[in-house]
Amino acid sequence: MQQITLDIGTPLTPTLDNFFPGPNAEVLAHLRGWLVAGGPGSARPADTCFIAGVPGSGKSHLVSALAHALREKGDSVGILRPDCAAPADFNPAWSAVILEDVHALDAPWQHIAFNWFVNAQTYQRAVFATASTVPRALALREDLRTRLGGGQIFQLQALDDAQVRTVLQDSARLRGLVLGDEVLDFVLHRFSRDLGSLMPLLAALDHFALQTQRAVTIPFIKTMLERL
């Protein structure tokens, strides 16, 4: 059966608490540890942390959650993505720098990323980067690639079907939804199984359930799809 990928809905705010680690507990522990490092008046370690993973593996969730946690603490963070309209100059007030999806950065963006990286090292700020693969396999300018590979590197492992089911059930529960086994079977056979696709689907189900005041069943999902 052909799987369907949807780009609908708005997922819950990514946090470290609502990230399901599965086989990726080490990177989650690393980010938590960095957030709490340093006492009053002390800066956090100027680490370089590289997170590699295929689309939907959770790397965007992790760095978005990290940025969210920093802002909740009153800190600011610089974020560079390939789709940035106009990246800012490096700001020494940033507590950290996030370079997301560096594998997709073109030459001008790589120049900006390198500038941010050098300034982050100068001002003793941590750098967190994500990409589809590990630094040594990236087609980037050499000075940027080697710096990205100079710190802690994590390779995210895909969740198995049982773990994906657990993530969906837990995320649905946070929204007040109940997903029965038949519904989960239908979703996992009909839609792309990566969480990057499933979380927007869950958000759409939540929105439609609130509109219709109906429980989530297979006929309910089919009705929603017909109205998209």
C-alpha positions in Angstrom: 0.0 0.0 0.0 1.3 3.4 -0.9 2.2 5.5 2.1 1.1 9.1 2.4 3.2 12.0 3.8 1.3 14.9 5.2 2.5 18.4 6.0 -0.4 19.5 8.2 -1.0 20.7 11.7 1.2 22.2 14.3 3.0 19.7 16.7 3.4 20.3 20.4 6.3 22.5 21.3 9.4 20.4 21.2 11.0 19.9 24.6 13.5 17.5 26.0 10.8 16.1 28.2 8.6 15.1 25.3 11.4 13.6 23.2 11.2 9.8 23.2 14.9 8.7 23.3 14.6 5.0 22.6 18.1 4.0 21.5 19.2 7.7 21.7 19.3 8.2 25.4 23.0 9.2 25.4 22.4 12.4 23.3 19.4 13.4 25.5 21.5 13.0 28.6 24.3 15.1 27.1 22.0 18.0 26.3 20.4 17.9 29.7 23.8 17.8 31.3 25.0 20.8 29.3 21.9 22.8 30.3 22.5 22.4 34.0 26.3 22.8 33.8 27.9 25.8 35.4 26.9 27.5 38.7 25.5 31.0 39.2 27.5 33.4 37.2 29.3 30.7 35.3 29.1 30.0 31.6 28.1 26.6 30.4 30.9 24.5 28.7 31.8 25.7 25.2 31.2 22.3 23.7 30.8 21.3 20.1 28.0 18.8 19.8 27.1 17.3 16.4 23.8 15.3 15.9 23.5 13.2 12.8 20.3 11.5 11.6 18.0 10.8 8.7 14.9 13.0 8.3 12.4 12.3 11.0 14.9 10.8 13.4 14.5 13.6 16.0 17.5 15.9 15.5 15.4 19.0 14.8 13.3 18.2 17.8 16.4 18.0 20.0 17.9 21.3 18.9 14.5 23.1 18.9 14.0 21.8 22.5 17.4 23.0 23.5 16.7 26.5 22.1 13.3 26.4 23.9 14.9 25.5 27.2 17.5 28.2 26.9 14.8 30.9 26.2 12.9 29.7 29.2 16.0 30.4 31.3 16.2 33.9 29.8 19.1 33.1 27.5 19.3 33.9 23.8 20.5 31.6 21.1 21.7 32.0 17.5 20.1 29.7 15.0 21.2 29.2 11.4 19.1 27.1 9.0 19.3 26.6 5.2 15.9 28.3 4.9 16.9 31.4 6.9 15.8 34.6 5.1 18.5 36.8 6.4 20.9 35.3 9.0 22.1 37.7 11.6 25.7 38.6 12.4 27.1 36.7 15.4 25.9 38.1 18.7 28.2 37.7 21.7 25.1 37.8 23.9 24.1 34.4 22.6 24.4 31.6 25.1 24.9 29.0 22.3 24.8 28.6 18.5 22.7 26.1 16.6 23.6 25.2 13.0 20.8 23.1 11.7 20.9 20.8 8.6 24.4 21.9 7.7 24.5 19.3 4.9 22.1 21.6 3.0 24.1 24.8 3.4 25.3 26.4 0.2 28.6 28.2 -0.1 27.5 31.6 1.2 25.7 29.9 4.1 28.7 27.8 4.9 30.8 31.0 5.1 28.3 32.4 7.7 28.3 29.2 9.6 32.1 29.2 9.7 32.1 32.8 10.9 29.6 31.9 13.7 31.7 28.9 14.7 34.9 30.9 15.0 33.2 33.6 17.0 31.5 31.0 19.2 35.0 29.6 20.0 36.3 33.1 20.6 33.6 34.0 23.0 33.5 30.5 24.6 30.0 29.6 23.4 28.8 26.1 22.7 27.9 25.0 19.1 25.2 22.5 18.4 24.9 21.2 14.8 22.7 18.8 12.9 23.0 17.0 9.6 21.9 14.0 7.7 25.2 12.2 8.3 28.4 12.5 10.3 30.9 15.3 9.6 33.5 13.2 7.8 31.0 12.4 5.1 29.7 15.9 4.5 30.5 17.9 1.4 31.4 21.1 3.1 34.3 23.5 3.1 37.1 21.7 4.9 37.7 24.3 7.7 34.0 24.1 8.7 33.8 20.3 8.3 36.8 19.7 10.5 35.5 22.0 13.2 32.1 20.3 13.2 33.8 17.0 13.7 36.0 18.2 16.5 33.6 17.6 19.4 31.0 15.1 20.6 29.3 13.3 17.7 26.0 11.5 18.1 24.4 9.3 15.4 20.7 9.0 16.0 19.2 5.5 15.6 15.8 5.0 14.1 13.0 3.9 16.4 11.5 0.5 15.8 7.8 0.0 15.2 7.0 -0.7 18.9 8.8 2.5 19.9 7.0 4.6 17.3 3.7 3.2 18.6 4.7 4.3 22.1 5.6 7.8 20.9 2.3 8.2 19.2 0.3 6.9 22.2 2.2 9.1 24.6 1.9 12.2 22.4 -1.8 11.5 21.8 -2.3 11.2 25.6 -0.8 14.6 26.1 -3.4 16.0 23.8 -6.2 14.1 25.5 -6.6 11.6 22.6 -6.8 7.8 22.8 -5.4 5.8 19.9 -6.5 2.2 19.9 -4.4 -0.6 18.4 -6.5 -0.8 15.3 -6.0 3.0 14.7 -2.3 2.7 15.2 -2.1 -0.2 12.8 -4.0 1.8 10.2 -1.8 4.9 10.7 1.5 3.0 10.5 0.4 1.1 7.4 -1.1 4.1 5.6 1.3 6.9 6.4 5.1 7.5 6.4 6.5 6.0 9.6 9.0 8.8 10.4 8.0 11.0 13.3 8.5 14.1 11.3 5.4 13.1 9.3 3.5 11.4 12.1 3.6 14.3 14.5 1.8 16.8 12.1 -0.7 14.0 11.4 -1.4 13.7 15.1 -1.8 17.5 15.4 -4.3 17.4 12.6 -6.3 14.5 14.2 -6.4 16.5 17.5 -7.7 19.6 15.7 -10.3 17.7 13.8 -11.4 15.8 16.9 -11.9 19.1 18.8 -14.0 20.4 15.8 -16.2 17.3 15.5 -16.2 16.2 19.1 -15.6 12.6 17.9 -13.2 9.9 19.1 -10.3 8.9 16.8 -11.3 5.8 14.9 -10.4 4.6 11.4 -13.6 6.0 9.9 -12.8 9.3 11.7 -9.4 9.4 10.0 -10.8 8.6 6.6 -13.4 11.4 7.0 -10.7 13.8 7.9 -8.6 12.9 4.9 -11.6 13.4 2.6 -11.9 16.9 3.9 -8.3 17.9 3.4 
